[in-house]
Amino acid sequence: MSVVPVRTLALRRTRLLLPGVRQLRRVSGLAAAVLLWWLGAVQGWLGSTTPSPAAVWRAGVELVGSGEYGHHLLVSLERVGRGLLIGIPLGVALGLAAGLTRAVEDVIDAPVQAFRMLPHLALAPVFIIWFGIGETSKTMLILIGPVFPLYINVLHGIRGVDNRLVEAARSCGLGRWGLTRRVILPGALPQILVGLRQALGVGWLTLVVAEQTATTSGIGYLMTDAREFLRTDVMFVVLVTYAVLGVLSDLLVRLMERRALAWRRGFAGV
Protein backbone atom coordinates (compact mmCIF):
# COMPACT_ATOMS: atom_id res chain seq x y z
CA MET A 1 0.00 0.00 0.00
CA SER A 2 1.40 3.40 -0.99
CA VAL A 3 1.56 6.11 1.61
CA VAL A 4 0.57 9.62 0.54
CA PRO A 5 2.88 12.25 2.08
CA VAL A 6 1.32 14.60 4.60
CA ARG A 7 2.40 17.61 2.53
CA THR A 8 0.57 16.23 -0.52
CA LEU A 9 -2.62 15.73 1.50
CA ALA A 10 -2.38 19.28 2.82
CA LEU A 11 -1.98 20.67 -0.71
CA ARG A 12 -5.02 18.71 -1.88
CA ARG A 13 -7.13 20.05 0.98
CA THR A 14 -5.96 23.59 0.20
CA ARG A 15 -6.96 23.24 -3.46
CA LEU A 16 -10.39 21.94 -2.47
CA LEU A 17 -10.98 24.76 0.01
CA LEU A 18 -9.54 27.55 -2.16
CA PRO A 19 -12.63 28.15 -4.40
CA GLY A 20 -14.86 28.38 -1.34
CA VAL A 21 -12.48 30.78 0.38
CA ARG A 22 -12.30 33.01 -2.70
CA GLN A 23 -16.09 33.14 -3.00
CA LEU A 24 -16.33 34.03 0.68
CA ARG A 25 -13.88 36.88 0.14
CA ARG A 26 -15.93 38.15 -2.81
CA VAL A 27 -19.14 38.09 -0.78
CA SER A 28 -17.42 39.82 2.13
CA GLY A 29 -16.34 42.65 -0.19
CA LEU A 30 -19.93 43.20 -1.34
CA ALA A 31 -21.17 42.98 2.25
CA ALA A 32 -18.65 45.63 3.30
CA ALA A 33 -19.85 47.93 0.50
CA VAL A 34 -23.48 47.53 1.60
CA LEU A 35 -22.47 48.19 5.22
CA LEU A 36 -20.68 51.40 4.26
CA TRP A 37 -23.73 52.44 2.24
CA TRP A 38 -25.98 51.81 5.26
CA LEU A 39 -23.69 53.77 7.59
CA GLY A 40 -23.45 56.64 5.11
CA ALA A 41 -27.23 56.84 4.75
CA VAL A 42 -27.99 56.54 8.46
CA GLN A 43 -25.28 58.98 9.58
CA GLY A 44 -26.04 61.47 6.80
CA TRP A 45 -22.58 61.20 5.25
CA LEU A 46 -24.15 60.67 1.79
CA GLY A 47 -26.71 63.44 2.10
CA SER A 48 -30.09 63.60 3.76
CA THR A 49 -32.00 62.17 0.78
CA THR A 50 -29.89 59.06 0.25
CA PRO A 51 -32.03 56.01 1.12
CA SER A 52 -30.73 53.14 3.22
CA PRO A 53 -30.41 49.61 1.80
CA ALA A 54 -33.56 48.65 3.71
CA ALA A 55 -35.57 51.46 2.08
CA VAL A 56 -34.26 50.46 -1.36
CA TRP A 57 -35.19 46.85 -0.68
CA ARG A 58 -38.76 47.87 0.26
CA ALA A 59 -39.05 49.96 -2.91
CA GLY A 60 -37.77 47.05 -4.98
CA VAL A 61 -40.27 44.64 -3.43
CA GLU A 62 -43.03 47.15 -4.15
CA LEU A 63 -42.00 47.48 -7.80
CA VAL A 64 -41.71 43.72 -8.25
CA GLY A 65 -45.09 43.16 -6.64
CA SER A 66 -46.78 45.64 -8.97
CA GLY A 67 -45.21 44.03 -12.04
CA GLU A 68 -43.68 47.34 -13.11
CA TYR A 69 -40.11 46.28 -12.40
CA GLY A 70 -40.35 43.03 -14.37
CA HIS A 71 -41.82 44.80 -17.39
CA HIS A 72 -39.11 47.48 -17.55
CA LEU A 73 -36.33 44.96 -16.87
CA LEU A 74 -37.41 42.68 -19.72
CA VAL A 75 -37.54 45.66 -22.11
CA SER A 76 -34.00 46.68 -21.10
CA LEU A 77 -32.66 43.14 -21.43
CA GLU A 78 -34.18 42.88 -24.90
CA ARG A 79 -32.60 46.18 -25.95
CA VAL A 80 -29.13 45.40 -24.68
CA GLY A 81 -29.38 41.87 -26.08
CA ARG A 82 -30.11 43.18 -29.58
CA GLY A 83 -27.26 45.68 -29.38
CA LEU A 84 -24.71 43.19 -28.08
CA LEU A 85 -25.80 40.55 -30.59
CA ILE A 86 -24.73 42.90 -33.37
CA GLY A 87 -21.96 44.90 -31.68
CA ILE A 88 -19.88 42.01 -30.33
CA PRO A 89 -19.51 40.14 -33.68
CA LEU A 90 -18.87 43.46 -35.44
CA GLY A 91 -16.09 44.42 -33.05
CA VAL A 92 -14.50 40.96 -33.28
CA ALA A 93 -14.72 40.99 -37.08
CA LEU A 94 -13.09 44.41 -37.36
CA GLY A 95 -10.34 43.41 -34.93
CA LEU A 96 -9.66 40.16 -36.78
CA ALA A 97 -9.56 41.88 -40.16
CA ALA A 98 -7.19 44.60 -38.94
CA GLY A 99 -5.05 42.21 -36.89
CA LEU A 100 -4.59 39.62 -39.62
CA THR A 101 -4.12 42.03 -42.54
CA ARG A 102 -1.93 45.12 -42.32
CA ALA A 103 -3.64 46.77 -45.30
CA VAL A 104 -7.06 46.54 -43.61
CA GLU A 105 -5.65 48.08 -40.43
CA ASP A 106 -4.22 50.98 -42.43
CA VAL A 107 -7.65 51.68 -43.92
CA ILE A 108 -10.01 51.26 -40.92
CA ASP A 109 -7.93 52.03 -37.83
CA ALA A 110 -8.05 55.83 -38.09
CA PRO A 111 -11.86 56.02 -38.61
CA VAL A 112 -12.47 53.53 -35.79
CA GLN A 113 -10.25 55.50 -33.40
CA ALA A 114 -12.01 58.74 -34.37
CA PHE A 115 -15.47 57.28 -33.72
CA ARG A 116 -14.22 55.76 -30.44
CA MET A 117 -13.54 59.23 -29.08
CA LEU A 118 -17.13 60.41 -29.61
CA PRO A 119 -19.11 60.41 -26.31
CA HIS A 120 -22.38 58.52 -26.21
CA LEU A 121 -24.23 61.51 -24.79
CA ALA A 122 -23.32 63.48 -27.91
CA LEU A 123 -24.40 60.66 -30.23
CA ALA A 124 -27.83 60.07 -28.66
CA PRO A 125 -29.57 63.11 -30.24
CA VAL A 126 -27.74 62.51 -33.54
CA PHE A 127 -29.02 58.93 -33.69
CA ILE A 128 -32.55 60.16 -32.98
CA ILE A 129 -32.23 62.46 -36.00
CA TRP A 130 -30.90 59.63 -38.17
CA PHE A 131 -33.06 56.71 -37.01
CA GLY A 132 -36.03 58.33 -35.26
CA ILE A 133 -37.18 58.00 -31.65
CA GLY A 134 -38.08 54.32 -31.90
CA GLU A 135 -36.13 51.22 -30.97
CA THR A 136 -33.76 51.47 -33.94
CA SER A 137 -31.90 54.50 -32.57
CA LYS A 138 -31.53 52.85 -29.15
CA THR A 139 -30.26 49.60 -30.66
CA MET A 140 -27.77 51.46 -32.83
CA LEU A 141 -26.52 53.45 -29.85
CA ILE A 142 -26.08 50.31 -27.74
CA LEU A 143 -24.36 48.27 -30.46
CA ILE A 144 -21.58 50.78 -31.13
CA GLY A 145 -20.42 50.73 -27.49
CA PRO A 146 -18.97 47.18 -27.46
CA VAL A 147 -17.36 47.53 -30.91
CA PHE A 148 -14.41 49.67 -29.85
CA PRO A 149 -13.06 47.75 -26.82
CA LEU A 150 -13.38 44.51 -28.75
CA TYR A 151 -11.67 45.96 -31.81
CA ILE A 152 -8.70 47.22 -29.80
CA ASN A 153 -8.29 44.06 -27.71
CA VAL A 154 -8.66 41.66 -30.64
CA LEU A 155 -6.20 43.70 -32.72
CA HIS A 156 -3.57 43.93 -29.99
CA GLY A 157 -4.17 40.35 -28.89
CA ILE A 158 -3.32 39.15 -32.38
CA ARG A 159 -0.32 41.47 -32.69
CA GLY A 160 0.89 40.29 -29.29
CA VAL A 161 1.32 36.67 -30.40
CA ASP A 162 4.99 35.71 -30.33
CA ASN A 163 6.33 35.82 -33.87
CA ARG A 164 8.61 32.87 -33.09
CA LEU A 165 5.52 30.69 -32.66
CA VAL A 166 4.21 31.89 -36.02
CA GLU A 167 7.50 31.09 -37.76
CA ALA A 168 7.67 27.68 -36.11
CA ALA A 169 4.12 26.88 -37.25
CA ARG A 170 4.94 27.95 -40.81
CA SER A 171 8.01 25.76 -40.83
CA CYS A 172 5.75 22.83 -39.91
CA GLY A 173 3.70 23.44 -43.03
CA LEU A 174 0.66 25.25 -41.62
CA GLY A 175 -1.16 27.44 -44.11
CA ARG A 176 -2.82 30.77 -43.40
CA TRP A 177 -6.07 29.27 -42.10
CA GLY A 178 -4.32 26.63 -39.99
CA LEU A 179 -1.92 29.25 -38.61
CA THR A 180 -4.82 31.50 -37.64
CA ARG A 181 -6.87 28.72 -36.07
CA ARG A 182 -4.12 26.85 -34.24
CA VAL A 183 -1.67 29.57 -33.25
CA ILE A 184 -2.88 33.15 -33.61
CA LEU A 185 -6.41 32.88 -32.21
CA PRO A 186 -5.44 30.72 -29.18
CA GLY A 187 -2.57 33.11 -28.44
CA ALA A 188 -4.85 36.15 -28.71
CA LEU A 189 -7.76 34.59 -26.78
CA PRO A 190 -6.81 35.96 -23.32
CA GLN A 191 -6.77 39.52 -24.67
CA ILE A 192 -9.99 38.93 -26.62
CA LEU A 193 -11.80 37.81 -23.45
CA VAL A 194 -10.54 40.93 -21.66
CA GLY A 195 -12.09 42.93 -24.49
CA LEU A 196 -15.34 41.00 -24.08
CA ARG A 197 -15.50 41.90 -20.39
CA GLN A 198 -14.97 45.55 -21.24
CA ALA A 199 -17.51 45.38 -24.08
CA LEU A 200 -20.26 44.03 -21.82
CA GLY A 201 -19.60 46.79 -19.30
CA VAL A 202 -19.77 49.45 -22.01
CA GLY A 203 -22.99 47.87 -23.28
CA TRP A 204 -24.69 48.37 -19.91
CA LEU A 205 -23.38 51.93 -19.63
CA THR A 206 -24.70 52.74 -23.10
CA LEU A 207 -28.08 51.31 -22.14
CA VAL A 208 -28.33 53.97 -19.42
CA VAL A 209 -27.91 56.73 -21.99
CA ALA A 210 -30.22 55.10 -24.54
CA GLU A 211 -33.07 54.67 -22.09
CA GLN A 212 -33.00 58.18 -20.71
CA THR A 213 -33.67 59.81 -24.08
CA ALA A 214 -37.11 59.71 -25.75
CA THR A 215 -38.35 56.46 -24.24
CA THR A 216 -41.32 55.30 -22.18
CA SER A 217 -40.03 51.91 -21.01
CA GLY A 218 -36.93 50.26 -19.60
CA ILE A 219 -35.15 50.60 -16.29
CA GLY A 220 -33.46 53.78 -17.51
CA TYR A 221 -36.90 55.31 -18.05
CA LEU A 222 -37.86 54.05 -14.60
CA MET A 223 -34.98 56.06 -13.13
CA THR A 224 -35.92 59.18 -15.10
CA ASP A 225 -39.52 58.90 -13.95
CA ALA A 226 -38.41 58.40 -10.33
CA ARG A 227 -36.20 61.49 -10.56
CA GLU A 228 -39.17 63.59 -11.66
CA PHE A 229 -41.14 62.50 -8.59
CA LEU A 230 -38.13 62.65 -6.20
CA ARG A 231 -38.30 58.88 -5.54
CA THR A 232 -34.65 58.39 -4.62
CA ASP A 233 -35.38 54.90 -3.34
CA VAL A 234 -36.58 53.84 -6.79
CA MET A 235 -33.55 55.53 -8.37
CA PHE A 236 -31.29 53.42 -6.17
CA VAL A 237 -33.26 50.29 -7.11
CA VAL A 238 -32.32 50.97 -10.73
CA LEU A 239 -28.67 51.70 -9.80
CA VAL A 240 -28.44 48.42 -7.89
CA THR A 241 -30.01 46.65 -10.87
CA TYR A 242 -27.35 48.01 -13.20
CA ALA A 243 -24.64 46.95 -10.75
CA VAL A 244 -26.03 43.41 -10.41
CA LEU A 245 -26.39 43.00 -14.18
CA GLY A 246 -22.80 44.16 -14.63
CA VAL A 247 -21.49 41.73 -12.02
CA LEU A 248 -23.44 38.82 -13.52
CA SER A 249 -22.21 39.52 -17.06
CA ASP A 250 -18.63 39.80 -15.82
CA LEU A 251 -19.03 36.53 -13.93
CA LEU A 252 -20.24 34.86 -17.13
CA VAL A 253 -17.09 35.91 -18.98
CA ARG A 254 -14.95 34.74 -16.05
CA LEU A 255 -16.53 31.29 -16.34
CA MET A 256 -15.79 31.33 -20.07
CA GLU A 257 -12.17 32.26 -19.31
CA ARG A 258 -11.86 29.41 -16.84
CA ARG A 259 -12.97 26.89 -19.45
CA ALA A 260 -11.34 28.35 -22.55
CA LEU A 261 -8.02 29.18 -20.87
CA ALA A 262 -7.61 26.07 -18.74
CA TRP A 263 -4.26 25.50 -20.46
CA ARG A 264 -2.83 28.83 -19.26
CA ARG A 265 -0.58 28.79 -16.22
CA GLY A 266 -0.10 32.47 -15.53
CA PHE A 267 0.52 34.28 -12.27
CA ALA A 268 -2.68 34.19 -10.20
CA GLY A 269 -1.67 36.32 -7.22
CA VAL A 270 -0.31 35.40 -3.83
N, C-alpha and C positions, 0 to 999 in steps of 0.2 A: 504494500500500500504506500503510495506516495504521500509525502507530508508537504502541505502548502506552507511556505514561510509566513510568519506572522506579519511581516511588512507587506507581503502581497495581499493578505486578507484585509489589512488596514486600507490599502490603496483601493481595493474593490469596494469596500464600504464607503469610502470617501466619494468615489465616482457615482455610487448609487444615491448618496445623500445630496450631492452637489446641485442637481436640478431643482430639488425641493428648497434648498437653501437660497438659491438665486431667485426663485419665484417669491419666497418670503421677503427677500430684500426689496424686490420690485413693489410688492404690496405695501411694505412699510414706507417706501418713499411716497406713494400716493396717499397713504394714511397721514403722513406728516404734512403733506400739502393741504389736505382737508382740515387738519387740526389748526394749521396756521390761518387758513381762511376763516374758520370759526372764531378763533381768537381775535382776528382783525375786525370781524363784523361785530362781535360782542363788545369789544373794547373801544370801537369807533376809530380804529387806526385806518380803516379803508373808507371812511366817510360814513355819515349818518344814514344814508340810503342803501348801503350795501347789505343785501339780505344774508342771513346765516345759511349754512347748508341745510338745516332743518326746514327753514322757510322755503328754500328752493325745492326740496324734496316734496313738501306739501303742494306747491304749485305744479310740480311735475305730475304728481298723482292726480291732481284735479284735471289737468290737461289730458292725461291718458284716459281717465274715466269718462270724459266728455267725447272722446273720439277725435278731438281736434288735433292732438299731438300726432297720432298715428297717420292721419290723413296728410299732414304737412311733411312728416318724415318720409313717407312713401314717395311723395312728389319730388322731394330733394334727392332721394336715392336714385330715382329714375333719371333725373337730370344729370347728376354727376356720373351715373353709369353710362349714359349715352355719350357724354363728353369724353370720358376715359376710354371708352370702347373705340373711339376714333383717334383720340390724341396719342395714346400710348403706342399703337402700331405706327402712326405717322412719325413720331419722334424716333422710334427704333429704326424705321426704314431710312430716314434722313441720316441718322448717325452711321448706319451700316454703309450707305452709299458713299458718304464723305470719308469714312474711315478706310474703306477698301479701295477707293479710287481717288487718287490725288486730284485729277481733273474735276471731279464732281465737287470736292471740297473747295477748290478754287472758285467755283461758280456760285455755290449756295452758302458758303460760310458767312460772308459779309452780310447778305440780306437777313440770314437767321439771327446773327448777333445784333443787327439793328432792331429787328422786331422784338428781340428778347429784352431790350432796354425800355420798351414802351410799358408804362404802368397799366394795370388792368382797369383802374378807376378812370383813366383817360380813354380807354377803348370801349367801355360800356356804352356811352352815348353814341359813339361812332357806329358800333354794331347795331344799335337800335335804328339808326338812320339807314344802314345798309340792308338789314334783314327784318326790320319791323320790331314790334314790341312782343311778338309771340315767343314760342319756345325755340325757334331757330336761332335767334340772337343769343339766347342764354346758352344753348348747346355750343355754339361757335365760340363764345367767350370761355366756356369751361374747357373745351378741347385744346385751345392753344396753350393753356397753362402747362400741362405735362410735357408738351413737345420739346421745350427748350432744355430742361434738365436731362431728359433722356438723350437728346441729340448730343449734348456736351459729354455726358458720361459714356455713351456708346462710342463716340468718336475717340475720346482719350483712352478708353479701355482697349480699343483695338490698337491704337498707336503705342500703347504701353506694353504690348506683347513683346517679349524678348526676341530680337531679330535672329539670335543664334538658333532658337527653336524653329523659326521659319526656315532658315537655311538647312537645318538638319532634316526637316520634313521634306523639303524639295529634293534633297540628295537621296531620300528614300523613294522618290518617284511619285510623290503626291502631286496631283494637279491642283488647279485653282480652287475648285469646289471642295476637294478633300482637305486641302490646306485650311480653308475657311472653317469647315465643319469640325475638323479634328484638332486644330491647333489654335486658330485665331479666336473663334467664338468661346471655347472653354477658357482660354487665357483672359479674355475680356469680360467674362461672366461676372466676377465679383464687382467690377466697376459698373456694369450694366444694372445689377441689382441695387446698388447704391443709388443710381439714377432713378430706378423704379420707386424706391422709398421716397425720394425727393419729389418725384412726379405726383404721387398720390397725395402728399402733403399740399402741394401747389394746387391740385385739383379741388381739395376741400376749401382752401383759401379763396379760390376763384368763385366757388359756389356762393360764398358769402356776398361777394360783390354782385354776382348775377341775380341773386334773389332779393336784393334790396333796391332794384331799379325796375320800375314798371312791371310789377308782378302782384298777384293776389293769392299766391299759394307758396308753400315751402317753408322750411324752418327759418330762412332768412326773412321772409315776409312776416313770420310770427314775431321775430325780434323787432322789426320795424313797427308793427302794430302795437307791441307792448311798450315800445318807447313813446309812442304817441299818447298812451294812457298812463304813463309813469309806472308801469308794472315791472319794476326791476327784478322781481323774483322770476317772472317769466323770461326776461332777458337772460338771466343767469341759467335758466333751464336750457335755453338754446346754446349758450356758451359751453355748458357742460356736455351737451349733445355733440357739438363740433369736436370737443376734446376727446370724447369717447370714440367717436368714429375715426378720428385720426390715430388713436392708439391701436384700435382694432385693425385698421388697414396696415399699419406698420408691423404689427404682430404677424399678420398674414405673410408679408414679405420676409420677415425673419424666419418663419417656418419654411418658406421656399428656399431661403439661403441654406438652412440647415440640411435640407435634402439635396439640393443641387450642388452644394459645395462641401459635401461630406469628405471629399478627397483632400481638401485644403488643410494644412497643418500650420496655420499662422499663429502669431502671438495673440493670446486670449486674455491678457491681463494677469495680475498676480493677486 
